[in-house]
Amino acid sequence: MLDWNDYRRQLKTTMGDLGKLSPGTMDGYRTIATAYKDSGHLDAKTRELMSIAVGVALRCDGCITVHTDAAIRHGATKDEIAEACNVAISISAGAALVYSARALDAVAQHPTVQAAKAGE
């Protein structure tokens, strides 16, 4: 099993190294990552729970460890984090369903399938 605390520490070090190699990229990321914080529309715990759900849906271990840590620091409970994960599961399954329909649409539009339909 992954040691999430150690992984989070490793990420901080590696991201710091990346920031030295590409400071413009890291500055841009920081701008995007913090732009919403002053809006006042959502509290920090809610934003972190949403970030966990997105991290799970995107399969991003770094997002999971960083935002789980932040969510807990902002008062999130295990049950709230589990509910955020449930949202990710429903979205991921729903996205797979929608993209399955897109795949079938691509099949229907394929020239070979179109030619076969024309020959029926």
Secondary structure, DSSP 8 states (H G I E B T S, - for coil): ---HHHHHHHHHHHHHHHHHH-HHHHHHHHHHHHTTTTS-SS-HHHHHHHHHHHHHHHT-HHHHHHHHHHHHHTT--HHHHHHHHHHHHHHHHHHHHHHHHHHHHHHHHSHHHHHHHHT-
